[in-house]
Amino acid sequence: MKGFHLPTFLTSCRARRVLWRSNLVVLTGLAAAIFFMVNYLCAQHYTRFHWLPTSFTRLSDKSLQLLETVPGDIRVTALLRPSHPAYRGVTALLQEYAAHSAKLSFSFIDPDRNMAQTEEAVRRYALSSEEVIVFDIGGRHQTISADDLIEYGYPDDEQAGRFQRAFRGEQQFSGAIRSLTQTTRQTVCFTQGHGERSPVDFDRHRGYSQVASRLRDENLDVERLNLGEAKAVPSRCDLLIVAGPLREFTPFEVNLIRDYLNRKGRLLLLLDARIHTGLEALMEDWGVRLGNDILVDPTRSSNGRDLYASTYPEHPITAPLQGLTTVFSFPRSVRPLLLSSGGDKPIVSDLVLSSPEGWAEFDPDDTTLRFDSQVDIPGPVPLAVAIERGPVPGVHIQIRPTRLVILGDSGFASNAGLVGANIDLFLNAVHWLLEYEEGISIAPKTLEDLHVVMNARQLQRLFWVVVVALPLLVGVWGLFVVWRRKR
């Protein structure tokens, strides 16, 4: 055949193949370079967002502001088994903290698998419990028990005791960071000498040792104070707590407390029902009447002795508790009084109310408790109030206000009583009294299960789409590709 040269043709084919392969290599290299460049840029400049508006790992504005003010690095060590109910929440929440602050780093240690690391952490931080989360800033550390991060249901919930209701991770993690960054420590004084509950008592029913431990975790010093031996409430006492006295205060001691309040003091009263403490007249001067009664609420009780409260009027102390339940045992009523008008009149705010079906029972010795409209007080009845007396309205002067919180039960904060949102109510009251309201702005995150409810027809359609249609579509596309290649 004229004009056809086999060597030239073969050389031309080889050149084309070499050129095509070289072009393929270059394009593959460019694609890889673009891929790595895009991933690098995405890693350096990214935006985080939550698909769910109610995500329990979403950080509040208070936590974000707190992370910006931390001066040093935050090192978090989580000694936690993967089987622990809080493991998933702790992992997701620490990732969220680390994403918002390059100063925070964290590591997980499984006590069952990493025994050497566990022993080292226990020795370094003097841990008494295996499953804890330790925050370390500048050599100072604070420990959070993993069991305290999950709030479970109450007897009126289904599957009582195992229903996970709320996650306290952010509340406790941010609280630990804040405590470790504070330079000064305030002092909380528990009165003694009248049968009060003691912060060094580890008894299950009478002790306040767990509450005292939580106060120390909040970077607070805890002391005991015998007013009978003191000439005045010490100036170092930033908060005075009277927890469940069984004996009456003397007039001298009552005057010490009165003088302390007149000096812009802070007082937390936890007074049990049907016990005369000698503080009744002083509290009436502050606009509150301590009822000689017992609150009864058959619709919010499991055994007739306890009272489940979930009605909280608007106040900084109770704002994070909406939707949560506090549990009291035989509480007394704490009712505001109408005081004469005046510029320096105390402002009394209800904190916790019984339900409308409850009432204040003035004859609790009667075995058949029934509401008597002639004697008893119908619900909702307050069992906790907050009092504040500060500057005269309209006069812009920075004056430290006097603050009081009164609760009609002391057992709710005992070692055995810290169930539900009881510890949150107690600590929120302490934070408000000490004017650290940032500490009570982070509420426990309610855990919500997402359920997809489908009827039989919808399930059948889902089966045909997922099990039949999608695999069939992939198979048809594969056969089409094979057919095109053969052509």
C-alpha positions in Angstrom: 0.0 0.0 0.0 1.5 3.3 -1.2 2.1 6.0 1.4 1.9 3.7 4.4 5.1 3.3 6.5 4.8 0.8 9.4 7.7 2.2 11.5 6.4 5.7 11.3 2.9 4.6 12.3 4.2 2.6 15.3 6.3 5.5 16.3 3.3 7.9 16.1 1.2 5.5 18.2 3.9 5.2 20.9 4.2 9.0 21.0 0.5 9.3 21.5 0.5 6.7 24.3 3.4 8.4 26.0 1.8 11.8 25.6 -1.6 10.5 26.9 0.1 8.8 29.9 2.1 11.8 30.7 -1.0 14.0 30.5 -2.8 11.5 32.8 0.1 11.7 35.3 0.1 15.5 35.2 -3.6 15.7 35.6 -3.6 13.2 38.5 -0.8 15.2 40.2 -2.8 18.4 39.7 -5.9 16.8 41.1 -4.0 15.5 44.1 -2.4 18.9 44.7 -5.8 20.6 44.5 -7.3 18.0 46.8 -4.6 18.6 49.5 -4.7 22.4 49.1 -8.5 22.4 49.5 -8.3 20.2 52.6 -5.5 22.4 54.1 -7.5 25.6 53.5 -10.6 23.9 55.0 -8.7 22.8 58.1 -7.4 26.4 58.6 -10.6 28.3 57.7 -13.7 26.4 58.7 -17.1 27.1 60.1 -18.8 24.9 62.8 -22.5 24.6 63.0 -25.0 22.3 64.7 -27.7 20.5 62.7 -30.0 20.3 65.7 -31.1 23.6 67.4 -31.3 21.9 70.8 -27.9 20.1 70.7 -26.7 19.4 74.2 -23.1 20.1 73.2 -23.7 23.7 71.9 -21.7 26.1 74.1 -23.5 29.0 75.7 -22.2 32.6 75.2 -21.0 32.6 78.8 -18.7 29.6 78.2 -17.4 31.2 75.0 -16.6 34.4 76.8 -15.0 32.4 79.6 -12.6 30.6 77.2 -11.5 33.9 75.8 -10.4 35.2 79.3 -8.4 32.1 80.4 -4.8 33.2 80.6 -3.0 29.8 80.4 -3.4 26.4 78.8 -6.2 24.1 79.9 -5.3 20.5 80.1 -8.2 18.0 80.6 -7.7 14.4 81.5 -10.8 12.2 81.4 -10.6 8.9 83.3 -13.6 7.3 81.8 -14.8 3.9 80.6 -16.5 3.9 77.1 -19.4 2.1 78.8 -20.1 5.0 81.1 -23.4 6.8 80.3 -21.6 10.2 80.2 -18.8 9.0 77.8 -20.5 10.1 74.6 -21.5 13.5 76.0 -18.1 14.2 77.5 -16.3 13.3 74.3 -18.6 15.6 72.1 -18.5 18.4 74.7 -14.7 18.4 75.0 -14.3 18.4 71.3 -16.6 21.5 71.2 -14.5 23.3 73.9 -11.3 22.4 72.0 -12.8 23.7 68.7 -13.4 27.1 70.2 -10.2 27.4 72.1 -6.7 26.4 71.0 -5.6 26.6 74.7 -7.6 23.5 75.6 -6.4 20.0 75.0 -7.8 16.8 76.3 -7.0 13.1 76.6 -9.0 10.0 77.5 -7.7 7.2 79.8 -9.6 3.9 80.0 -9.1 2.7 83.6 -9.5 -0.9 82.5 -7.0 -0.8 79.5 -4.5 1.9 80.5 -3.7 0.9 84.1 -0.3 2.6 84.2 -1.7 5.9 83.0 -4.6 5.6 85.5 -2.2 5.0 88.4 -0.1 8.0 87.3 -3.2 10.3 87.1 -4.5 9.0 90.5 -1.1 9.7 92.1 -0.7 13.2 90.5 -4.2 14.5 91.3 -4.8 12.4 94.5 -8.0 11.0 93.0 -10.5 9.0 95.1 -12.7 7.9 92.3 -11.8 6.2 89.0 -14.2 7.8 86.6 -13.6 11.5 86.8 -12.7 14.5 84.5 -9.7 16.6 85.7 -9.2 20.2 84.6 -5.7 21.5 85.1 -4.7 25.1 84.6 -1.2 26.3 85.6 -0.7 23.5 88.1 -4.0 23.9 89.8 -6.6 21.3 89.2 -10.3 20.5 89.9 -12.0 17.2 89.7 -15.5 16.4 88.4 -17.1 13.1 89.0 -18.5 11.5 85.9 -21.6 10.3 87.8 -22.5 13.9 88.5 -22.8 14.8 84.8 -26.0 12.8 84.2 -29.3 13.7 85.8 -31.7 10.8 86.0 -35.5 10.7 86.2 -37.6 10.8 89.3 -40.2 8.5 90.7 -43.0 10.1 88.7 -41.1 9.4 85.5 -41.3 6.2 83.5 -38.5 3.8 84.2 -37.7 5.7 87.3 -34.0 6.0 88.2 -32.7 5.1 84.8 -34.3 7.7 82.5 -31.5 10.2 81.5 -33.1 13.6 81.9 -30.4 16.2 81.6 -26.6 16.6 80.9 -24.7 18.9 83.3 -21.4 18.8 81.3 -21.1 22.4 80.3 -22.4 23.7 83.6 -19.7 21.8 85.5 -16.9 22.1 82.9 -17.2 25.9 82.7 -17.6 26.1 86.5 -14.3 24.2 86.9 -12.5 26.5 84.5 -13.9 29.6 86.2 -12.9 28.3 89.6 -9.3 27.6 88.5 -8.9 31.1 87.0 -10.1 33.0 90.1 -7.3 34.6 92.1 -9.3 35.3 95.3 -11.3 32.9 97.4 -14.5 33.8 99.3 -15.4 32.2 102.6 -18.7 30.5 103.5 -19.4 30.1 107.2 -21.8 27.4 108.6 -23.2 28.3 112.0 -22.9 25.6 114.7 -24.0 25.2 118.2 -27.8 24.7 117.7 -27.8 21.2 116.2 -27.2 22.5 112.6 -26.1 20.3 109.8 -22.3 20.3 109.6 -20.1 20.5 106.6 -17.7 18.0 108.1 -20.5 15.4 108.9 -20.4 12.5 106.5 -23.7 10.9 107.8 -26.0 10.0 105.0 -29.1 11.7 106.3 -27.8 14.6 108.5 -24.4 15.4 106.9 -23.5 18.2 104.6 -20.1 16.9 103.6 -21.0 16.6 99.9 -22.3 20.2 99.8 -19.1 21.4 101.4 -17.1 19.5 98.8 -19.0 21.1 96.0 -18.5 24.6 97.6 -14.7 23.9 97.7 -14.9 22.9 94.1 -16.4 26.3 93.4 -13.2 27.9 94.8 -14.8 28.7 98.1 -13.4 28.3 101.6 -15.7 26.5 104.1 -15.6 27.3 107.8 -17.7 26.6 110.9 -18.8 29.4 113.1 -20.1 29.2 116.7 -22.1 32.5 117.2 -22.2 31.9 121.0 -18.4 32.2 121.2 -18.2 35.2 118.7 -18.6 38.9 119.4 -19.6 39.5 115.8 -19.9 37.6 112.5 -16.3 37.9 111.1 -15.6 40.2 108.2 -14.0 37.4 106.3 -17.4 35.6 106.2 -18.7 36.5 102.8 -21.8 34.2 103.2 -23.4 32.9 106.4 -25.4 29.6 106.2 -27.8 28.5 108.8 -28.7 24.9 107.9 -31.4 23.0 109.9 -30.9 24.2 113.5 -32.7 22.1 116.1 -32.4 24.6 119.0 -33.4 28.2 119.4 -30.9 31.1 118.8 -30.4 33.3 121.8 -31.3 37.0 121.5 -27.6 37.9 121.5 -27.0 35.6 118.5 -30.0 36.9 116.7 -28.6 40.5 117.1 -25.3 39.3 115.7 -27.1 38.1 112.6 -29.1 41.3 112.4 -26.0 43.4 112.6 -24.3 41.3 110.0 -27.3 41.9 107.6 -27.2 45.6 108.3 -23.5 45.5 107.2 -24.6 44.3 103.7 -24.1 40.7 104.7 -25.3 37.6 102.8 -27.5 34.9 104.5 -28.7 31.5 103.4 -31.4 30.1 105.8 -32.4 26.4 105.5 -35.1 26.0 108.2 -37.1 22.8 108.8 -40.8 22.7 109.6 -42.2 22.9 113.1 -38.9 24.0 114.7 -38.8 27.4 116.5 -35.4 28.9 115.8 -35.8 32.4 117.3 -35.2 33.9 113.9 -38.9 34.3 113.1 -39.2 37.9 114.2 -36.0 38.9 112.4 -37.3 37.4 109.2 -40.6 39.3 109.5 -38.6 42.5 109.7 -37.2 41.4 106.3 -40.7 40.8 104.9 -41.0 37.0 105.3 -43.2 34.8 107.5 -41.9 31.4 108.4 -45.1 29.2 108.6 -45.7 26.8 111.5 -47.0 24.3 109.0 -46.1 21.6 106.5 -46.6 21.8 102.8 -48.7 18.9 101.5 -49.1 18.2 97.8 -50.6 14.7 97.1 -50.2 15.1 93.3 -46.5 15.8 93.6 -45.5 13.2 96.2 -44.5 9.5 96.0 -45.0 8.5 99.7 -46.7 11.5 101.3 -43.5 12.7 103.0 -41.7 14.2 100.0 -42.7 17.0 97.7 -41.6 17.3 94.1 -41.5 20.9 93.0 -41.1 22.1 89.4 -42.8 25.5 89.5 -40.2 28.3 89.6 -41.1 32.0 89.3 -38.7 34.1 87.2 -35.5 34.8 89.1 -31.8 34.5 88.4 -31.5 31.6 90.8 -34.3 29.5 89.2 -33.9 30.5 85.6 -31.7 27.5 84.8 -34.0 25.1 86.6 -37.0 25.5 84.3 -38.2 22.0 83.4 -36.2 20.3 86.2 -37.5 19.0 89.5 -36.3 19.6 93.1 -37.2 17.3 95.9 -38.1 18.4 99.4 -39.1 16.5 102.6 -41.8 17.9 104.8 -41.0 21.5 103.8 -42.6 24.5 105.6 -44.1 27.5 103.9 -42.0 30.7 103.5 -44.5 33.5 102.6 -43.8 37.1 101.7 -45.4 39.8 103.8 -46.8 43.2 102.8 -44.4 45.8 104.2 -45.0 49.5 104.5 -43.8 51.5 101.6 -40.3 52.9 101.8 -37.2 53.6 99.7 -35.1 50.9 101.4 -37.9 48.3 101.6 -36.6 44.7 101.0 -37.7 43.1 97.7 -39.0 39.6 98.3 -39.2 37.2 95.3 -40.7 33.7 95.3 -38.3 31.0 94.2 -40.2 27.7 94.5 -43.9 27.0 94.6 -46.1 24.0 95.3 -48.6 23.0 92.7 -52.1 24.5 92.8 -53.3 21.2 94.3 -51.0 21.6 97.3 -51.6 23.5 100.5 -50.0 24.6 103.8 -51.3 22.2 106.4 -51.5 23.6 109.9 -52.5 20.3 111.6 -50.0 17.8 110.4 -50.5 15.5 113.4 -53.9 14.5 111.8 -53.3 11.2 110.1 -55.9 12.0 107.4 -54.5 15.2 105.8 -57.2 17.1 104.2 -57.4 20.7 103.1 -59.4 22.8 105.6 -60.4 26.1 103.9 -60.9 27.7 107.4 -57.3 27.1 108.5 -55.0 25.9 105.8 -53.6 28.0 103.0 -54.4 26.8 99.4 -51.7 26.4 96.8 -49.6 27.4 95.1 -47.7 28.1 98.3 -44.0 29.3 98.3 -41.4 27.3 100.1 -38.4 29.4 99.1 -37.8 33.1 98.7 -35.0 35.5 97.8 -34.7 38.9 99.5 -32.7 41.9 98.3 -32.4 45.3 99.9 -30.1 47.7 98.1 -29.9 51.3 96.9 -33.0 53.6 96.8 -34.7 53.3 93.4 -33.9 56.3 91.2 -30.6 57.0 93.0 -27.7 55.8 91.0 -25.2 54.9 93.7 -23.0 51.8 93.6 -24.0 50.2 97.0 -23.6 46.6 97.8 -27.0 45.2 98.4 -28.0 42.9 101.3 -29.2 39.5 100.1 -31.0 36.6 101.8 -32.3 33.3 100.5 -34.7 31.3 102.8 -35.8 27.7 102.1 -38.3 25.8 104.2 -36.3 22.6 104.3 -32.6 21.7 105.0 -32.8 18.0 104.2 -32.9 18.7 100.4 -29.2 19.5 100.5 -28.1 16.6 102.8 -25.8 13.9 101.5 -28.8 11.7 100.8 -31.0 14.5 99.6 -28.9 15.6 96.6 -31.2 14.2 93.9 -32.8 15.8 90.9 -31.9 19.5 90.7 -31.4 20.0 94.4 -27.6 20.7 94.2 -28.3 23.1 91.3 -30.8 25.1 93.5 -28.4 25.2 96.4 -25.4 26.3 94.3 -27.4 28.8 92.3 -28.5 30.4 95.6 -24.9 30.6 96.8 -23.8 32.1 93.5 -26.6 34.7 93.6 -25.8 35.6 97.2 -22.1 36.0 96.4 -23.0 38.1 93.3 -21.5 35.6 91.0 -24.5 35.3 88.7 -22.4 34.1 85.7 -22.1 30.8 87.5 -25.9 30.2 87.4 -26.5 31.3 83.8 -25.5 27.9 82.4 -28.4 25.4 82.7 -28.2 21.7 82.5 -29.0 20.6 78.9 -32.2 18.5 78.6 -31.5 15.3 76.7 -34.0 14.7 74.0 -34.3 11.4 72.1 -35.1 11.7 68.4 -37.6 9.1 67.3 -38.7 8.4 63.7 -42.3 7.2 63.8 -43.4 5.4 60.7 -46.6 3.4 59.8 -46.7 0.2 57.9 -47.1 1.9 54.5 -44.2 4.2 55.1 -42.0 1.3 56.2 -42.9 -0.6 53.0 -42.0 2.4 50.8 -38.7 2.8 52.7 -37.9 -0.9 52.1 -38.5 -0.7 48.3 -36.4 2.5 48.0 -33.4 1.4 50.2 -33.3 -2.3 49.7 -34.6 -2.6 46.1 -34.5 0.6 44.1 -31.0 2.0 45.1 -29.1 -1.3 44.6 -31.0 -1.9 41.3 -30.0 1.6 40.1 -26.4 1.0 40.9 -26.5 -2.3 39.1 -28.1 -0.8 36.0 -25.6 1.9 35.9 -22.8 -0.6 36.1 -24.2 -2.6 33.2 -24.5 0.6 31.1 -20.8 1.4 31.7 -19.7 -2.1 30.8 -21.8 -1.9 27.6 -20.3 1.4 26.6 -16.8 0.1 27.1 -17.4 -2.9 24.9 -18.6 -0.7 22.1 
